[in-house]
């Protein structure tokens, strides 16, 4: 079956090729490199990327973000193609829960907000925005200024403007006709006067 060709999750979590102690070791090596680069950029007067700034982020947060933005999407597509690899997503979710607990401790030590606190603030802000939007909509309904009423007002204003334009055009046409009539009368009078002088 497919599991014979799968080297990532063929013998349950305890027999995975990537074990916790090795993952932690290599993760620390990678983060040491990130933070060292951030230190060099600080020394050069540059602003390092957030995940390379040891004063603004934690090791666990970098790992969580890697799961959220890279590994999670990659392994989700992998499991879609090879369903036998589904346990990988379970292990990843368990690792993420563990990392969130670690990140809370590291954030407290560093004196920065933990990811769980930031997410809670975002959810609270979204809930407040939803409440305000609902209250504003309710106020518009109570005052009668709903979207339909607004549309009716716009239609009325448009019709009024169109009527004004028609009246202006009608007046202009009327003025042109009167001017043409006066011009015709003046021409007829001139021709009559010219005829009388010729007879004399």
Secondary structure, DSSP 8 states (H G I E B T S, - for coil): -GGGG--SSSSTGGG-SS-HHHHHHHHHHHHHHHHHHHHHHHHTT----GGG-TTT--HHHHHHHHIIIIIHHHHHHHHHH-GGGTHHHHHHHHHHHHHHHHHHHHHHHHTS--HHHHHHHHHHHHHHHHHHHHHHHHHHHHHT--HHHHHHHHHHHHHHHHHHHHHHHHHHHHHHHHHHHHHHHHHHHHHHHHHHHHH-
